[in-house]
Amino acid sequence: MHNNFLFILNKSYYTEILMGKISAIDLFCGAGGLSLGFEQAGVKIHAGFDNCQDSLDSFTLNHKKSL
């Protein structure tokens, strides 16, 4: 089963996501829920940024491979 947002992307973007070529950073990341969805869709998340230390601590626990 595919996520609905993938169907609105054109075929080349969809192929790049499946091949792991799409990367992103998460601005105002909070605990990283949006990043989690993107990771499940095949996007590599490199880093999360937020101005709240508690949010950054949660993001770090939830996304150990990101900065």
C-alpha angles and dihedrals in degrees: 000000000000128000111255095236091063091065092062092056118090117252096260093056091046090052092048091051091051090049092051095245098126116090132180146176122218116229116199086009102176109186091337105258094142090047090051091055092049091048090052087053091053102261117137112230112208102180146351125218128195137150094228116084093206090056091049091050090052092046090051092052092047097044109036094168093056128080 
